[in-house]
Amino acid sequence: MLAPLLLSLLLASGSDVKGEVEDKKPNFVLMMVDDLGIGDIGCYGNDTIRTPNIDRLASEGVKLTQYIAAAPLCTPSRAALMTGRYPLRSGMASPGRVQVLLFLGGSGGLPPNETTFAKRLQQQGYTTGLVGKWHQGVNCEFRGDHCHHPNQHGFSYFYGLPFTLFNDCVPGEGSDVLVDLQLALQHLTLLLGLGLLTMVGVTFIVAAAMWYVPFGLLRTWNCIIMRNQDVIEQPMTVETLPQRLLAEAQNFIKRNADRPFLLFFSLAHIHTPLFTTPAFAGKSRHGRYGDNLEEVDWIIGKITETVDSLGLANNTFMHFTSDHGGHLEDSDSLIGQKGGWNSIYKGGKAMGGWEGGIRVPGIFRWPGRLAAGRVVDEPTSLMDLYPTLKYLAKDTQPDRHLDGFNLMPLLEGKAARSEHEFMFHYCGVYLNAVRWHPPDSNSIFKVHFFTPNFFPPGAGGCYDTKVCLCHGQHVTHHNPPLLYDLFHDPSESRQLTPETEPRYAEILQQIGSDDSQVQPNTIQNQMSWEKILWRPWLQPCCGTFPFCGCKEDKNI
């Protein structure tokens, strides 16, 4: 009598435990590299740079081959990733020259009333953390209002770069910010300085301040580390940044191993300036860029190892990607190529809708839920991450209009086709290109309404300006638009014509008549000169402004 009773109790207990596991909310570990080319990774065709840890994620999970960023530059692309919406909808797209935020002391950024996936998951009881790059603004009206800060956008914990890693952060690497304007102000200062003895002393001082204060001290203003809302290092020590970011990401996972968590690990790699970490320097076959990429792979391996060693693998949705394609024009005679390789795809970073700037790696691992080795060739978007996380967190509350779709049917093999019949590609605020995946065809037609003017003629990038621009004399408009079939011609090298494509007229009509195109809204543009330029009263500061300076306390 006792044995059957004990057996029934054990079975009942086992049933309860199983139900508890099934109902347990999954963890999310999202890993994003900066400026990584899709052709840089082994599982996407690179056979000379060693990326075994990233390749392992792909072999143990699902790989997307047509994973598209909503913009070919970091600020708008990341805004779209976190909101599930085209950056135009949140004011994070530019009508002019400057396509990304340039100063931490500017007032532009992700609007406080915008909703991120972190905010939605926070409302579902998740502990949320961002480690690494933000680049979505900090303050609106005064220093310390933190209206654009990660803490205000759903991240319970933030450690990292509120701006980004850029050349000005390392002395001797040159400048990335409005170089022509800097030179013009320097020349003006010099001319006025020569006239010091002719009653222009005050004007000279003003002109000198206009150049030196915002630009001469860029390393102090922009190259900082914050922990939550405190500036803990200004300017930051770049050499130890990779190790510190990795340690913070690992510690976040360990601290929250017993509760549902979201970690967005936004690496400082592989944006320039490139790191020179001794353990990786000179070890790759592709110079300093290859060394940095192999360091990225090691970092991804350590994060995966942390998840697995804590027994979290079967309940953790891991994702690896890049914010956009590699920067083709970034090179010099000393280091060589400093930007990524975009495989067979035309174009790269900041080149509008050309595939090389927006097609990025997309790898998902979730043992027990996602079949190992699956490959999905359908059109998908970084904006799909937002509704996917909502779905997995069982968030059924009403939301505003989203441009992304839940990826799980594709990832699990329950759906064969993407819900993206149309996808729109913007260069700043301008509709640059559209792709159409007809329901009755495998073809993926793509039209370009305008294209950037490469320089010198015949080159594959804008080597005069270093990044391509979206307006005026910097682009060529096409009427009729350029047309390609990405299914048969992914490198966009064979233009279709009425003679070569029977559906030519139908394609142009479908794309021209689609009513789901994103229309400019009433949201204030966050990328205007008024919003971007430096203002001293908005500058984050460790200490008393303008005497900002501190080093991170390693004992904290």
C-alpha positions as CSV (number, residue, x, y, z in Angstrom):
1,M,0.0,0.0,0.0
2,L,2.8,2.4,0.8
3,A,4.8,1.9,-2.5
4,P,1.9,2.8,-4.8
5,L,1.2,5.9,-2.6
6,L,4.8,7.0,-2.8
7,L,4.9,6.4,-6.5
8,S,1.8,8.5,-7.1
9,L,3.2,11.3,-5.0
10,L,6.5,11.3,-7.0
11,L,4.6,11.3,-10.3
12,A,2.5,14.2,-9.1
13,S,5.6,16.1,-7.9
14,G,7.3,15.4,-11.2
15,S,4.3,16.7,-13.1
16,D,4.3,19.9,-11.1
17,V,8.0,20.5,-11.7
18,K,7.6,19.9,-15.4
19,G,4.8,22.5,-15.5
20,E,6.9,24.9,-13.6
21,V,9.7,24.6,-16.1
22,E,7.4,25.0,-19.0
23,D,5.9,28.1,-17.5
24,K,9.3,29.6,-16.6
25,K,10.0,32.8,-18.6
26,P,13.1,32.5,-20.8
27,N,16.2,34.7,-20.3
28,F,17.5,36.8,-23.2
29,V,21.2,37.5,-24.0
30,L,21.4,39.8,-27.0
31,M,25.0,40.4,-28.4
32,M,25.6,43.2,-30.9
33,V,28.9,44.0,-32.6
34,D,29.5,47.5,-34.0
35,D,30.2,47.8,-37.8
36,L,30.7,44.1,-38.4
37,G,30.6,42.9,-42.0
38,I,28.5,39.8,-42.7
39,G,31.4,38.4,-44.6
40,D,33.7,38.6,-41.6
41,I,32.2,35.4,-39.9
42,G,33.2,31.8,-40.6
43,C,29.6,30.5,-40.8
44,Y,28.8,33.2,-43.4
45,G,31.6,32.2,-45.7
46,N,34.9,33.6,-44.3
47,D,37.6,30.9,-44.2
48,T,40.6,33.0,-43.1
49,I,39.4,34.7,-39.9
50,R,38.9,32.3,-37.0
51,T,35.4,32.6,-35.4
52,P,34.8,29.2,-33.8
53,N,32.6,30.5,-31.0
54,I,30.2,32.4,-33.2
55,D,30.2,29.5,-35.6
56,R,29.3,27.2,-32.8
57,L,26.3,29.4,-31.9
58,A,25.1,29.0,-35.5
59,S,25.6,25.2,-35.6
60,E,23.7,24.8,-32.3
61,G,20.9,27.1,-33.4
62,V,19.4,29.0,-36.3
63,K,21.1,31.2,-38.9
64,L,19.3,33.9,-40.9
65,T,20.8,34.7,-44.3
66,Q,18.7,37.8,-45.1
67,Y,18.6,39.7,-41.8
68,I,18.3,43.4,-42.5
69,A,19.1,46.5,-40.5
70,A,16.6,49.3,-40.7
71,A,19.5,51.8,-41.4
72,P,23.2,51.5,-42.5
73,L,24.4,53.6,-39.5
74,C,24.5,52.9,-35.8
75,T,22.2,55.6,-34.1
76,P,19.1,55.0,-36.4
77,S,19.7,51.2,-36.7
78,R,19.9,50.7,-32.9
79,A,16.8,52.9,-32.4
80,A,14.9,50.6,-34.8
81,L,16.2,47.5,-33.1
82,M,15.1,48.5,-29.7
83,T,11.7,50.0,-30.7
84,G,10.6,47.6,-33.4
85,R,9.9,50.5,-35.7
86,Y,11.6,52.4,-38.5
87,P,13.8,55.2,-37.1
88,L,11.7,57.8,-39.0
89,R,8.8,57.1,-36.6
90,S,10.9,58.1,-33.5
91,G,12.6,61.1,-35.1
92,M,15.9,59.2,-35.2
93,A,16.6,59.8,-38.9
94,S,18.3,62.8,-40.4
95,P,17.3,65.1,-43.3
96,G,20.8,66.3,-43.8
97,R,24.5,65.6,-43.5
98,V,24.8,64.3,-40.0
99,Q,23.2,60.8,-39.7
100,V,24.3,59.9,-36.1
101,L,24.6,61.7,-32.7
102,L,27.9,63.5,-32.5
103,F,28.1,64.9,-29.0
104,L,27.0,63.7,-25.6
105,G,26.4,67.3,-24.8
106,G,23.7,67.5,-27.5
107,S,19.9,67.3,-26.8
108,G,19.0,64.8,-29.4
109,G,18.2,61.2,-28.6
110,L,15.6,58.4,-28.4
111,P,12.5,60.3,-27.3
112,P,11.4,59.7,-23.6
113,N,7.9,58.6,-24.8
114,E,9.3,55.9,-27.1
115,T,9.0,52.3,-26.0
116,T,11.8,49.8,-26.1
117,F,11.8,46.0,-25.7
118,A,13.6,46.6,-22.4
119,K,10.8,48.7,-21.1
120,R,8.2,46.1,-22.2
121,L,10.2,43.2,-20.5
122,Q,10.7,45.3,-17.4
123,Q,6.9,45.5,-17.1
124,Q,6.8,41.7,-17.3
125,G,9.0,41.4,-14.3
126,Y,12.4,41.0,-16.0
127,T,15.6,42.4,-14.7
128,T,17.1,44.3,-17.6
129,G,20.7,45.3,-18.3
130,L,22.7,47.1,-21.0
131,V,26.4,46.7,-21.0
132,G,28.4,48.5,-23.7
133,K,27.5,51.1,-26.3
134,W,24.3,53.2,-26.1
135,H,24.6,56.1,-28.6
136,Q,20.9,57.2,-28.2
137,G,21.5,60.4,-26.3
138,V,21.6,61.3,-22.6
139,N,20.1,64.7,-21.6
140,C,17.3,67.0,-23.0
141,E,17.3,70.3,-21.1
142,F,19.9,70.2,-18.4
143,R,22.8,68.1,-17.2
144,G,21.4,65.3,-15.2
145,D,17.9,65.1,-16.5
146,H,18.9,61.8,-18.2
147,C,15.8,61.9,-20.4
148,H,17.4,59.7,-23.1
149,H,19.4,57.6,-20.7
150,P,19.2,53.7,-20.8
151,N,17.7,53.8,-17.3
152,Q,14.8,55.8,-18.7
153,H,14.3,53.4,-21.5
154,G,13.7,50.2,-19.5
155,F,17.3,49.1,-18.6
156,S,17.4,48.6,-14.9
157,Y,21.2,48.5,-15.1
158,F,23.7,50.3,-17.4
159,Y,27.4,50.1,-17.6
160,G,29.3,51.3,-20.6
161,L,29.6,54.0,-23.2
162,P,26.7,56.4,-23.4
163,F,28.2,57.6,-26.7
164,T,30.4,55.2,-28.8
165,L,34.0,54.3,-29.3
166,F,35.5,56.6,-32.0
167,N,38.9,57.8,-33.2
168,D,39.0,60.9,-31.0
169,C,39.1,58.6,-27.9
170,V,42.7,57.6,-28.7
171,P,45.3,60.3,-29.1
172,G,46.9,60.1,-32.5
173,E,44.1,58.4,-34.3
174,G,42.6,61.5,-35.8
175,S,39.0,62.8,-35.5
176,D,35.7,61.5,-36.7
177,V,33.6,64.6,-35.9
178,L,32.9,67.3,-38.5
179,V,36.5,67.5,-39.5
180,D,35.9,70.1,-42.2
181,L,34.1,72.4,-39.7
182,Q,37.0,71.9,-37.2
183,L,39.5,73.0,-39.9
184,A,37.4,76.0,-40.9
185,L,37.2,77.2,-37.3
186,Q,40.9,76.6,-36.8
187,H,41.7,78.7,-39.9
188,L,39.4,81.4,-38.7
189,T,41.1,81.4,-35.3
190,L,44.5,81.7,-36.9
191,L,43.4,84.6,-39.1
192,L,41.9,86.4,-36.2
193,G,45.0,85.7,-34.1
194,L,47.2,87.4,-36.7
195,G,45.1,90.5,-36.2
196,L,45.5,90.5,-32.4
197,L,47.3,93.9,-32.6
198,T,44.5,95.4,-34.6
199,M,41.6,95.5,-32.1
200,V,40.2,92.0,-32.6
201,G,41.5,90.4,-29.5
202,V,38.0,89.6,-28.1
203,T,36.8,88.2,-31.4
204,F,39.9,86.0,-31.4
205,I,39.2,84.6,-28.0
206,V,35.6,83.9,-28.9
207,A,36.6,82.1,-32.2
208,A,39.3,80.1,-30.3
209,A,36.7,79.0,-27.8
210,M,34.2,78.0,-30.5
211,W,36.7,75.6,-31.9
212,Y,38.8,74.4,-29.0
213,V,36.1,73.9,-26.3
214,P,33.8,71.6,-28.2
215,F,36.3,70.0,-30.6
216,G,39.7,70.2,-28.9
217,L,38.3,68.5,-25.8
218,L,36.2,65.8,-27.6
219,R,38.0,63.0,-25.8
220,T,36.9,64.4,-22.4
221,W,33.4,65.2,-23.5
222,N,32.5,62.0,-25.5
223,C,34.8,59.3,-24.3
224,I,33.3,58.4,-21.0
225,I,32.0,55.4,-19.0
226,M,28.9,55.5,-16.9
227,R,27.5,53.2,-14.4
228,N,23.8,53.8,-14.3
229,Q,23.6,57.7,-14.2
230,D,27.0,58.3,-12.7
231,V,30.0,59.2,-14.8
232,I,32.7,56.9,-13.4
233,E,35.5,57.5,-15.9
234,Q,36.3,60.6,-18.0
235,P,38.1,60.3,-20.3
236,M,38.0,56.5,-20.5
237,T,41.1,54.2,-20.7
238,V,40.4,52.5,-24.0
239,E,43.1,49.8,-23.6
240,T,41.2,48.0,-20.8
241,L,37.7,48.5,-22.1
242,P,37.1,45.1,-23.7
243,Q,38.0,43.2,-20.4
244,R,35.8,45.5,-18.3
245,L,32.8,45.2,-20.6
246,L,33.1,41.4,-20.7
247,A,33.4,41.2,-16.9
248,E,30.3,43.4,-16.4
249,A,28.3,41.3,-18.8
250,Q,29.3,38.1,-17.1
251,N,28.6,39.5,-13.7
252,F,25.2,40.6,-14.7
253,I,24.3,37.1,-15.9
254,K,25.6,35.6,-12.6
255,R,23.8,38.1,-10.4
256,N,20.5,37.3,-12.1
257,A,20.8,33.6,-12.8
258,D,17.8,32.8,-10.5
259,R,15.4,35.3,-12.1
260,P,14.2,36.2,-15.6
261,F,16.7,38.6,-17.1
262,L,17.5,40.5,-20.4
263,L,21.1,41.4,-21.1
264,F,21.8,43.6,-24.1
265,F,25.6,43.2,-24.5
266,S,26.5,46.0,-27.0
267,L,30.2,45.5,-27.8
268,A,32.5,48.5,-28.4
269,H,34.2,46.4,-31.1
270,I,34.7,46.5,-34.0
271,H,34.3,50.3,-34.6
272,T,37.5,52.2,-35.0
273,P,39.9,52.9,-33.3
274,L,40.8,49.2,-33.3
275,F,42.0,47.7,-30.1
276,T,45.5,46.4,-29.6
277,T,44.9,43.8,-26.8
278,P,48.3,41.9,-26.4
279,A,46.7,38.5,-26.3
280,F,45.3,39.0,-29.9
281,A,47.7,41.4,-31.5
282,G,49.4,40.0,-34.6
283,K,47.6,36.6,-34.3
284,S,45.2,36.8,-37.2
285,R,45.8,36.7,-41.0
286,H,44.1,40.0,-41.5
287,G,46.1,42.6,-39.6
288,R,44.6,44.6,-36.7
289,Y,41.1,44.2,-38.0
290,G,41.3,40.4,-38.0
291,D,42.9,40.5,-34.5
292,N,40.0,42.5,-33.2
293,L,37.5,40.2,-34.8
294,E,39.1,37.1,-33.2
295,E,39.0,39.0,-29.9
296,V,35.2,39.5,-30.5
297,D,34.8,35.8,-31.1
298,W,36.7,35.0,-27.8
299,I,34.4,37.4,-25.9
300,I,31.3,35.8,-27.4
301,G,32.7,32.4,-26.3
302,K,33.2,33.6,-22.8
303,I,29.5,34.9,-22.6
304,T,28.3,31.5,-24.0
305,E,30.5,29.7,-21.5
306,T,29.0,31.8,-18.6
307,V,25.4,30.9,-19.7
308,D,26.2,27.2,-20.1
309,S,28.2,26.9,-16.8
310,L,25.3,28.3,-14.8
311,G,22.9,25.7,-16.3
312,L,20.9,28.4,-18.1
313,A,21.4,27.3,-21.7
314,N,18.0,25.5,-22.1
315,N,16.1,28.5,-20.8
316,T,18.2,31.3,-22.5
317,F,17.4,32.8,-25.9
318,M,20.8,33.9,-27.2
319,H,21.2,36.2,-30.2
320,F,24.3,37.5,-32.2
321,T,24.2,40.3,-34.8
322,S,25.7,43.6,-36.0
323,D,24.1,47.0,-36.2
324,H,24.9,47.4,-39.9
325,G,27.5,46.4,-42.5
326,G,31.3,47.0,-42.5
327,H,32.9,50.4,-43.2
328,L,34.6,50.0,-46.5
329,E,36.3,53.4,-46.7
330,D,38.1,53.1,-43.4
331,S,41.7,52.3,-44.0
332,D,45.2,53.9,-43.8
333,S,48.7,53.1,-45.0
334,L,49.9,52.1,-41.5
335,I,47.2,49.7,-40.4
336,G,45.6,48.8,-43.7
337,Q,41.9,48.0,-43.9
338,K,40.1,49.0,-40.7
339,G,36.6,48.2,-41.8
340,G,34.8,45.0,-42.3
341,W,34.1,42.8,-45.4
342,N,30.5,42.6,-46.6
343,S,31.0,39.4,-48.6
344,I,29.3,39.4,-52.1
345,Y,27.0,42.2,-51.2
346,K,27.4,45.7,-52.8
347,G,28.1,48.7,-50.6
348,G,28.6,49.1,-46.9
349,K,28.1,51.3,-43.9
350,A,26.3,54.6,-44.7
351,M,25.5,53.6,-48.3
352,G,21.7,53.8,-48.1
353,G,19.9,50.7,-49.3
354,W,22.8,48.8,-50.9
355,E,22.7,45.3,-49.5
356,G,26.3,45.4,-48.0
357,G,25.4,48.1,-45.5
358,I,22.2,46.6,-44.2
359,R,22.5,42.8,-44.5
360,V,24.0,41.6,-41.2
361,P,24.6,38.3,-39.3
362,G,21.6,36.9,-37.5
363,I,22.2,33.9,-35.2
364,F,19.8,32.5,-32.6
365,R,20.5,29.7,-30.1
366,W,18.1,28.1,-27.7
367,P,18.8,24.4,-27.1
368,G,15.6,22.4,-26.8
369,R,13.5,25.0,-28.5
370,L,15.3,25.8,-31.7
371,A,16.6,23.0,-33.9
372,A,20.3,23.0,-34.4
373,G,21.6,23.9,-37.8
374,R,18.5,25.4,-39.3
375,V,19.0,28.1,-41.9
376,V,16.3,30.6,-42.8
377,D,16.7,32.4,-46.2
378,E,13.5,34.6,-45.9
379,P,13.6,38.4,-45.5
380,T,13.8,39.3,-41.8
381,S,14.6,42.5,-39.9
382,L,16.4,43.6,-36.8
383,M,13.1,45.2,-36.0
384,D,11.6,41.7,-35.6
385,L,13.5,41.3,-32.3
386,Y,11.1,43.6,-30.4
387,P,7.9,41.6,-31.2
388,T,9.8,38.3,-30.8
389,L,10.8,39.2,-27.2
390,K,7.3,40.4,-26.4
391,Y,5.9,37.1,-27.6
392,L,8.4,35.0,-25.6
393,A,7.8,37.1,-22.5
394,K,4.1,36.5,-22.9
395,D,3.5,40.3,-23.2
396,T,0.0,40.6,-24.6
397,Q,-0.7,44.2,-23.7
398,P,-1.6,46.7,-26.4
399,D,1.2,48.4,-28.2
400,R,1.7,51.1,-30.9
401,H,2.2,50.2,-34.5
402,L,5.2,48.0,-35.1
403,D,7.2,47.4,-38.3
404,G,8.7,44.1,-37.1
405,F,7.1,40.6,-36.8
406,N,7.5,37.7,-34.4
407,L,10.4,35.6,-35.7
408,M,9.5,32.4,-33.7
409,P,7.4,30.7,-36.5
410,L,10.4,31.0,-38.8
411,L,13.0,30.1,-36.2
412,E,11.0,27.0,-35.1
413,G,10.2,25.9,-38.7
414,K,6.5,26.4,-38.2
415,A,6.3,28.9,-41.0
416,A,8.0,28.8,-44.4
417,R,7.6,32.4,-45.4
418,S,8.4,35.7,-43.8
419,E,5.6,38.1,-43.0
420,H,7.7,40.9,-44.6
421,E,6.1,41.2,-48.0
422,F,7.6,44.7,-48.3
423,M,10.6,46.2,-46.6
424,F,11.7,49.8,-46.8
425,H,15.2,51.1,-46.8
426,Y,15.9,54.7,-45.8
427,C,18.9,56.9,-46.3
428,G,18.3,59.4,-43.5
429,V,14.6,60.4,-43.8
430,Y,14.5,59.7,-47.5
431,L,13.0,56.5,-48.9
432,N,16.0,55.0,-50.8
433,A,15.0,51.5,-51.8
434,V,12.1,49.0,-51.3
435,R,12.1,45.2,-51.5
436,W,9.1,43.1,-52.4
437,H,8.7,39.4,-51.8
438,P,5.7,38.4,-53.9
439,P,3.5,35.8,-52.2
440,D,3.5,33.7,-55.3
441,S,7.2,33.7,-56.0
442,N,10.7,33.0,-54.5
443,S,11.9,36.2,-56.0
444,I,12.8,39.2,-53.9
445,F,12.6,42.3,-56.0
446,K,14.4,45.4,-54.9
447,V,14.2,48.9,-56.4
448,H,16.6,51.8,-55.7
449,F,15.0,55.3,-56.2
450,F,18.4,56.9,-55.8
451,T,22.0,55.8,-55.0
452,P,25.0,57.5,-53.4
453,N,27.6,58.9,-55.8
454,F,30.8,56.9,-55.2
455,F,34.1,58.6,-55.5
456,P,36.4,58.3,-57.3
457,P,34.2,57.2,-60.2
458,G,34.2,53.4,-60.4
459,A,35.1,52.9,-56.7
460,G,32.9,51.0,-54.4
461,G,32.5,53.7,-51.8
462,C,32.6,57.4,-51.0
463,Y,36.4,57.8,-50.4
464,D,36.3,61.6,-50.6
465,T,33.8,62.1,-47.7
466,K,34.6,58.7,-46.0
467,V,30.9,58.1,-45.5
468,C,28.2,58.5,-48.2
469,L,25.6,61.2,-47.8
470,C,21.9,61.1,-48.7
471,H,21.0,64.4,-50.2
472,G,21.7,67.0,-52.9
473,Q,24.7,66.5,-55.2
474,H,25.8,63.5,-53.2
475,V,23.2,61.2,-54.8
476,T,21.8,60.3,-58.2
477,H,18.1,59.8,-58.6
478,H,16.8,57.1,-61.0
479,N,13.6,57.3,-63.1
480,P,12.7,54.6,-63.6
481,P,14.3,53.2,-60.5
482,L,17.0,50.5,-60.6
483,L,15.6,47.0,-60.2
484,Y,17.2,43.8,-59.1
485,D,16.1,40.3,-58.1
486,L,18.0,39.4,-54.9
487,F,17.0,35.8,-55.1
488,H,18.9,35.3,-58.3
489,D,21.3,38.3,-58.0
490,P,22.1,39.0,-54.3
491,S,25.1,41.1,-55.2
492,E,22.8,43.6,-57.1
493,S,25.0,43.4,-60.2
494,R,22.5,42.7,-63.0
495,Q,19.8,45.4,-63.4
496,L,16.4,44.1,-64.6
497,T,14.7,45.8,-67.6
498,P,11.3,45.4,-69.3
499,E,13.0,43.1,-71.7
500,T,14.6,40.8,-69.1
501,E,11.9,40.7,-66.5
502,P,8.3,39.8,-67.5
503,R,6.8,41.3,-64.3
504,Y,8.7,44.6,-64.6
505,A,5.7,46.9,-64.8
506,E,3.8,44.9,-62.1
507,I,6.8,45.2,-59.7
508,L,7.0,49.0,-60.1
509,Q,3.3,49.3,-59.7
510,Q,3.2,47.2,-56.6
511,I,6.0,49.1,-54.9
512,G,4.6,52.4,-56.0
513,S,1.1,51.6,-54.7
514,D,1.9,50.0,-51.4
515,D,0.1,52.0,-48.7
516,S,2.2,50.8,-45.8
517,Q,5.2,53.0,-46.5
518,V,6.4,54.9,-43.5
519,Q,5.2,58.5,-43.6
520,P,6.9,61.3,-41.7
521,N,5.1,62.0,-38.5
522,T,4.8,64.8,-36.0
523,I,7.6,63.6,-33.8
524,Q,10.3,66.2,-33.4
525,N,13.4,65.3,-35.4
526,Q,16.2,64.3,-33.1
527,M,19.0,64.6,-35.7
528,S,18.8,68.3,-36.5
529,W,21.7,70.7,-36.0
530,E,19.8,72.2,-33.1
531,K,19.6,68.8,-31.4
532,I,23.1,67.5,-32.3
533,L,25.5,70.4,-31.5
534,W,27.3,70.5,-28.2
535,R,25.9,72.5,-25.3
536,P,28.0,72.9,-22.1
537,W,24.9,72.7,-19.8
538,L,24.0,69.3,-21.2
539,Q,27.5,67.8,-20.9
540,P,27.8,64.8,-18.5
541,C,30.6,65.4,-16.2
542,C,32.5,63.7,-13.4
543,G,33.4,66.5,-11.0
544,T,32.7,70.2,-11.4
545,F,32.1,71.3,-15.0
546,P,34.3,72.2,-17.0
547,F,36.9,70.4,-14.8
548,C,35.7,66.9,-15.6
549,G,37.9,64.0,-14.9
550,C,38.0,60.7,-12.9
551,K,39.1,57.1,-13.2
552,E,36.9,54.0,-12.4
553,D,37.3,52.6,-8.9
554,K,38.1,49.0,-9.6
555,N,37.0,48.0,-6.1
556,I,33.4,48.8,-6.7
